[in-house]
Amino acid sequence: MTANQRTLVYLVSPAGAPNYGDELIAQTWLRHLALVAPDADVVVDCLDAAKAAPHLAGLHPRVSFTDTLWQLCRRHWTLGAQGAAVAAERLVRSPGDAGDLAAGIERLLRADVLHLLGGGYVNAIWSPCVGLLSGIATAADLSGAVAAMTGQGLWPAPVNTGGLLSDLIARFDVVDVRDQPSAELTGRPEVRPTCDDALLGLVPHNAAGAEPAAVPGGPEVMVSVQSHLVEVEPAELVAFIGSVLEEWGVDGIGLLECSPKEDRSILALAERKLPVLRRYSVAEVLADALPAAPGQCWISTRFHPHLVAAAAGASGIALSTRADYYGTKHRSLVESGSGWSLVEKLEIPPRPAAGGYPAERLEQLRGEKLRVARLLYPAGRLSALR
């Protein structure tokens, strides 16, 4: 089979920072495509191919990496959401004007499926990422490809963009979001929140049949703490966690690294101030899975450790370090049944003893995401696209 005969699936992801949640979602979809479309060509358009490849390259037999759409956004970042969207549409329509990105845009225009993977990156914090939607929608208009977004967290909403976001989303064939505020932002009444994309690959801790994202064997108490996108000073946050551990009578913890570039300083501070038994790197947990299990207790500022540890049956508290962003994210998991407590003020909570998603609820959530996946990649459809 020649390249022109193979289906081309084009995934857009913020993988490559690296950041645990973004890499995990990309891993999840590549594993799924390896099952349902092993003969397709798969392109991952990501932040940094060299940093993403070590975590992703072996998960699909025909995967390759680029940064074409991300470069379209980055090169017009100072123009904001409107400017980045206009620039992306103009250059996708006229690849010859895109200089070194022309070949990448031509490949984008050959795709059969254009899929914006889940996460919380198209919002007011990184508003030029709206250009990703514009590039995908324009390419689909020109080529007839299926345009899809899954597991999106769009809150807080990009500001001063008029109806730009909903106008772009209206051009997508499949729209899936992970929380209610994001569903409302789509402007499409039929859209109801499902769950985060990572749940596509998660199963109850006592079940088999999917690639695990968590494995037993970690310390009794685990901590995930960050300095990126927080509304409290890092030293105060670490001191609060120390007070919680002291109140709970904890004398040893595991410390999780999720974003080494962003959180280097606070993790170093945590190692000095907290009773750290072991530190887990993002490379380690992406290769070996999160060290989470029933009976554990977690303290996490980050969203995906909350999700994956709860799926593994661990109890925990989620610290909301930025109400509009992390508050929305953690609340979506609590409301979906994670069993964790949401702590929005630095007040010491009781140690949770029973938590984690019930097995039946986890299967229900995974089923919702599988239904979304089958809209995009139903049996037999990919082979029929060429």
C-alpha positions as CSV (number, residue, x, y, z in Angstrom):
1,M,0.0,0.0,0.0
2,T,1.4,3.4,-1.0
3,A,1.3,6.5,1.2
4,N,-1.5,8.0,-1.1
5,Q,-3.6,4.8,-0.4
6,R,-3.2,4.9,3.4
7,T,-5.6,6.8,5.6
8,L,-3.9,9.8,7.2
9,V,-5.0,10.7,10.7
10,Y,-3.7,14.1,11.9
11,L,-3.6,14.6,15.7
12,V,-3.0,18.0,17.2
13,S,-1.7,18.0,20.8
14,P,0.3,20.1,23.2
15,A,2.6,17.2,23.9
16,G,6.3,17.9,24.0
17,A,6.6,20.4,26.8
18,P,6.6,17.8,28.4
19,N,3.6,17.8,30.7
20,Y,2.2,14.6,32.3
21,G,-1.4,15.1,31.3
22,D,-0.8,16.2,27.7
23,E,1.6,13.3,27.1
24,L,-0.8,10.9,28.7
25,I,-3.7,12.0,26.4
26,A,-1.5,11.6,23.3
27,Q,-0.4,8.2,24.5
28,T,-4.0,7.2,25.0
29,W,-5.1,8.1,21.5
30,L,-2.1,6.5,19.8
31,R,-2.7,3.3,21.7
32,H,-6.3,3.4,20.6
33,L,-5.3,4.0,17.0
34,A,-2.8,1.2,17.1
35,L,-5.8,-1.1,17.8
36,V,-8.4,0.4,15.4
37,A,-6.2,1.8,12.6
38,P,-2.7,0.1,12.7
39,D,-2.3,0.6,8.9
40,A,-3.1,4.3,8.9
41,D,-0.4,7.0,8.8
42,V,-0.6,9.1,12.0
43,V,0.9,12.5,12.3
44,V,1.2,14.2,15.7
45,D,1.4,18.0,15.4
46,C,2.8,19.0,18.8
47,L,4.8,21.6,20.6
48,D,8.2,19.9,20.3
49,A,8.6,16.7,18.3
50,A,12.0,15.9,19.8
51,K,10.6,16.0,23.3
52,A,7.4,14.2,22.5
53,A,8.8,11.3,20.5
54,P,10.5,9.5,23.4
55,H,7.1,9.1,25.1
56,L,5.0,8.5,22.0
57,A,7.0,7.1,19.1
58,G,6.6,3.4,19.8
59,L,2.8,3.5,20.4
60,H,1.7,3.3,16.8
61,P,3.5,1.6,14.0
62,R,3.2,4.5,11.5
63,V,3.4,7.6,13.7
64,S,5.4,10.7,12.8
65,F,5.8,14.1,14.3
66,T,5.6,17.8,13.2
67,D,4.8,21.2,14.7
68,T,3.2,22.9,11.7
69,L,-0.1,24.1,13.3
70,W,1.7,25.0,16.5
71,Q,4.2,27.1,14.5
72,L,1.3,28.9,12.8
73,C,0.1,29.9,16.3
74,R,3.5,30.7,17.8
75,R,4.6,32.9,14.9
76,H,1.4,35.0,15.4
77,W,1.2,34.8,19.2
78,T,1.4,38.5,19.8
79,L,-1.7,39.0,17.6
80,G,-3.9,37.2,20.1
81,A,-6.8,34.9,19.3
82,Q,-8.3,36.9,16.4
83,G,-4.9,37.5,14.8
84,A,-3.7,34.0,15.1
85,A,-7.0,32.6,13.7
86,V,-6.9,34.9,10.7
87,A,-3.2,34.1,10.0
88,A,-3.8,30.3,10.3
89,E,-6.7,30.4,7.9
90,R,-4.8,32.6,5.4
91,L,-1.7,30.4,5.3
92,V,-3.6,27.1,5.2
93,R,-5.5,28.5,2.2
94,S,-2.2,29.6,0.6
95,P,0.6,27.3,1.6
96,G,2.9,28.9,-0.8
97,D,3.0,32.0,1.4
98,A,4.0,30.0,4.5
99,G,7.7,29.6,3.7
100,D,9.2,26.7,5.6
101,L,5.8,25.5,6.8
102,A,4.4,25.0,3.2
103,A,5.2,21.3,3.1
104,G,3.7,20.7,6.5
105,I,0.5,22.5,5.4
106,E,0.3,20.4,2.3
107,R,0.4,17.3,4.5
108,L,-2.3,18.8,6.7
109,L,-4.5,19.2,3.6
110,R,-4.1,15.5,2.7
111,A,-5.4,14.3,6.1
112,D,-8.6,12.3,6.3
113,V,-9.2,13.0,10.0
114,L,-8.1,16.2,11.7
115,H,-8.4,15.6,15.5
116,L,-7.7,18.2,18.2
117,L,-6.8,16.1,21.3
118,G,-8.2,17.0,24.7
119,G,-6.7,19.2,27.3
120,G,-7.0,22.7,28.7
121,Y,-5.1,24.8,26.3
122,V,-7.6,26.6,24.1
123,N,-8.8,29.2,26.5
124,A,-8.1,32.7,27.9
125,I,-4.7,31.7,29.3
126,W,-3.3,30.8,25.9
127,S,-5.8,32.5,23.6
128,P,-3.7,32.4,20.4
129,C,-4.2,28.6,20.5
130,V,-7.6,29.4,18.9
131,G,-5.5,29.5,15.8
132,L,-5.3,25.7,16.0
133,L,-9.1,25.5,15.6
134,S,-8.9,27.9,12.7
135,G,-6.2,25.9,10.9
136,I,-8.1,22.6,11.4
137,A,-11.4,24.0,10.3
138,T,-9.9,25.6,7.2
139,A,-8.1,22.5,6.2
140,A,-11.3,20.4,6.6
141,D,-13.2,23.0,4.5
142,L,-10.7,22.6,1.7
143,S,-10.1,18.9,1.8
144,G,-13.3,17.4,3.1
145,A,-11.6,15.8,6.1
146,V,-13.5,15.0,9.3
147,A,-12.7,17.8,11.8
148,A,-13.0,16.8,15.5
149,M,-12.2,18.0,18.9
150,T,-12.4,15.7,22.0
151,G,-12.1,16.2,25.7
152,Q,-11.7,20.0,25.5
153,G,-11.4,22.2,28.5
154,L,-12.2,25.7,27.1
155,W,-12.7,27.5,30.4
156,P,-11.8,30.3,31.2
157,A,-13.1,31.6,27.9
158,P,-10.9,33.6,25.5
159,V,-11.9,37.3,25.9
160,N,-12.6,40.0,23.4
161,T,-13.1,37.5,20.6
162,G,-16.8,38.1,19.9
163,G,-18.3,34.9,18.4
164,L,-15.0,33.7,17.1
165,L,-14.7,30.6,19.2
166,S,-18.3,29.4,18.6
167,D,-18.0,30.2,14.9
168,L,-15.0,28.0,14.6
169,I,-16.4,25.2,16.6
170,A,-19.5,25.3,14.4
171,R,-17.3,24.1,11.6
172,F,-16.3,20.9,13.4
173,D,-18.0,17.6,12.7
174,V,-17.4,16.1,16.1
175,V,-17.3,18.3,19.3
176,D,-16.7,16.8,22.7
177,V,-15.8,18.6,25.9
178,R,-15.0,17.5,29.5
179,D,-16.9,20.0,31.6
180,Q,-20.1,22.0,31.7
181,P,-18.6,25.5,31.3
182,S,-16.9,24.3,28.2
183,A,-20.0,22.8,26.8
184,E,-21.8,26.1,27.2
185,L,-18.9,27.9,25.4
186,T,-19.3,25.8,22.3
187,G,-22.5,27.5,21.3
188,R,-23.9,24.1,20.3
189,P,-26.9,23.1,22.4
190,E,-26.5,19.4,21.6
191,V,-23.0,19.2,23.2
192,R,-22.9,17.7,26.6
193,P,-19.8,17.1,28.6
194,T,-18.4,13.6,28.7
195,C,-15.0,13.4,30.4
196,D,-11.3,13.8,29.9
197,D,-9.7,12.0,27.0
198,A,-7.3,10.0,29.3
199,L,-10.3,8.0,30.5
200,L,-10.4,6.3,27.1
201,G,-7.5,4.2,28.3
202,L,-8.3,3.8,31.9
203,V,-10.0,0.7,33.5
204,P,-10.9,0.0,37.1
205,H,-7.9,-1.1,39.2
206,N,-9.2,-4.6,39.5
207,A,-10.0,-5.0,35.8
208,A,-7.9,-6.0,32.8
209,G,-8.1,-5.2,29.1
210,A,-6.5,-1.7,28.6
211,E,-3.1,-0.3,29.0
212,P,-2.7,0.8,32.7
213,A,-1.9,4.4,33.5
214,A,-1.4,3.6,37.2
215,V,0.5,0.8,38.9
216,P,0.7,-0.1,42.6
217,G,3.8,0.2,44.7
218,G,4.1,3.9,45.5
219,P,4.3,5.4,49.0
220,E,1.2,5.6,51.2
221,V,1.0,9.3,50.6
222,M,1.8,11.0,47.3
223,V,2.1,14.7,46.6
224,S,1.8,16.6,43.3
225,V,2.6,20.3,43.6
226,Q,3.2,23.0,41.1
227,S,4.2,26.7,40.8
228,H,2.8,27.2,37.3
229,L,-0.6,28.9,37.1
230,V,-1.0,29.3,40.9
231,E,-2.5,32.2,42.9
232,V,-0.4,31.5,46.0
233,E,3.3,31.9,46.6
234,P,5.2,28.6,46.2
235,A,6.7,28.8,49.7
236,E,3.3,29.3,51.2
237,L,1.9,26.3,49.2
238,V,4.7,24.0,50.3
239,A,4.4,25.2,53.9
240,F,0.6,24.4,53.8
241,I,1.2,20.9,52.5
242,G,3.8,20.4,55.2
243,S,1.2,21.4,57.8
244,V,-1.3,19.0,56.3
245,L,1.2,16.2,56.5
246,E,2.1,17.0,60.1
247,E,-1.6,17.1,61.1
248,W,-2.1,13.8,59.4
249,G,0.9,12.2,61.1
250,V,2.7,11.5,57.8
251,D,6.4,11.1,57.9
252,G,7.2,10.1,54.4
253,I,5.8,10.9,50.9
254,G,6.3,10.3,47.2
255,L,6.8,13.5,45.2
256,L,5.5,13.6,41.6
257,E,7.0,15.7,38.9
258,C,4.5,16.6,36.1
259,S,6.2,19.5,34.3
260,P,9.9,19.7,35.0
261,K,10.5,22.9,33.1
262,E,7.7,24.8,34.9
263,D,8.0,23.3,38.4
264,R,11.7,22.8,38.9
265,S,12.0,25.4,41.7
266,I,8.9,24.4,43.7
267,L,9.8,20.7,43.5
268,A,13.3,21.5,44.8
269,L,11.7,23.4,47.6
270,A,9.4,20.6,48.4
271,E,12.3,18.2,48.6
272,R,14.0,20.4,51.2
273,K,10.9,21.1,53.3
274,L,8.8,17.9,53.0
275,P,9.6,14.3,54.1
276,V,10.2,13.0,50.6
277,L,11.0,9.3,50.4
278,R,11.2,9.3,46.6
279,R,10.7,11.6,43.7
280,Y,9.0,10.3,40.5
281,S,10.0,12.0,37.2
282,V,7.5,12.6,34.4
283,A,9.6,10.4,32.2
284,E,9.3,7.6,34.7
285,V,5.6,7.8,35.1
286,L,5.0,8.0,31.4
287,A,7.1,4.9,30.8
288,D,6.0,2.9,33.8
289,A,2.6,4.5,34.8
290,L,1.6,6.5,37.8
291,P,2.4,4.9,41.2
292,A,-1.2,4.9,42.5
293,A,-3.3,2.2,44.2
294,P,-6.2,1.7,46.5
295,G,-5.4,2.6,50.1
296,Q,-3.2,5.5,49.1
297,C,-3.9,9.1,49.8
298,W,-2.9,11.9,47.4
299,I,-2.5,15.7,47.7
300,S,-2.5,17.1,44.2
301,T,-2.7,20.6,42.6
302,R,-2.7,19.0,39.2
303,F,-5.6,17.6,37.3
304,H,-4.4,14.4,35.7
305,P,-2.8,12.9,38.9
306,H,-6.2,13.5,40.5
307,L,-7.9,11.7,37.6
308,V,-5.5,8.8,37.3
309,A,-5.0,8.2,41.0
310,A,-8.8,8.3,41.6
311,A,-9.2,5.8,38.7
312,A,-6.7,3.5,40.5
313,G,-8.8,3.6,43.6
314,A,-6.8,6.1,45.6
315,S,-8.3,8.7,48.0
316,G,-7.2,12.3,47.8
317,I,-7.6,16.0,48.2
318,A,-7.4,18.3,45.1
319,L,-5.9,21.8,45.9
320,S,-7.4,24.4,43.6
321,T,-4.6,26.9,43.0
322,R,-6.4,29.0,40.4
323,A,-10.2,29.1,40.7
324,D,-11.1,29.8,37.1
325,Y,-8.8,27.1,35.7
326,Y,-7.9,24.4,38.2
327,G,-11.1,24.9,40.2
328,T,-13.1,24.1,37.1
329,K,-10.9,21.1,36.2
330,H,-10.9,19.5,39.6
331,R,-14.6,20.2,40.2
332,S,-15.4,18.3,37.0
333,L,-13.7,15.2,38.4
334,V,-15.3,15.5,41.9
335,E,-18.7,15.9,40.3
336,S,-18.1,12.9,38.1
337,G,-17.5,10.7,41.1
338,S,-13.7,10.8,41.8
339,G,-14.5,10.7,45.6
340,W,-11.8,13.3,46.3
341,S,-12.3,16.5,48.3
342,L,-11.8,19.9,46.7
343,V,-9.8,22.3,48.8
344,E,-10.2,25.9,47.7
345,K,-8.8,27.6,50.7
346,L,-5.6,26.8,52.6
347,E,-7.4,25.2,55.5
348,I,-6.2,21.8,56.7
349,P,-8.8,19.2,55.7
350,P,-9.3,15.8,57.4
351,R,-7.4,13.0,55.8
352,P,-9.6,11.2,53.3
353,A,-10.0,7.5,54.0
354,A,-12.3,6.3,51.2
355,G,-12.2,7.6,47.7
356,G,-11.5,6.9,44.1
357,Y,-13.9,6.2,41.3
358,P,-16.2,3.2,41.9
359,A,-15.5,0.6,39.2
360,E,-18.9,0.9,37.6
361,R,-18.6,4.7,37.4
362,L,-15.2,4.4,35.8
363,E,-16.5,2.0,33.2
364,Q,-19.4,4.3,32.5
365,L,-17.1,7.3,31.9
366,R,-14.8,5.2,29.7
367,G,-17.9,4.0,27.8
368,E,-18.8,7.6,27.1
369,K,-15.4,8.3,25.7
370,L,-15.4,5.1,23.6
371,R,-18.6,6.3,22.0
372,V,-16.9,9.5,21.0
373,A,-13.9,7.6,19.7
374,R,-16.2,5.4,17.5
375,L,-17.7,8.5,15.9
376,L,-14.2,9.3,14.7
377,Y,-12.7,5.9,14.2
378,P,-15.5,3.3,13.7
379,A,-14.6,-0.2,12.6
380,G,-14.1,-0.4,8.8
381,R,-14.4,3.3,8.2
382,L,-10.7,4.3,8.1
383,S,-9.9,1.6,5.5
384,A,-12.8,2.9,3.4
385,L,-11.7,6.5,3.5
386,R,-9.1,6.0,0.6
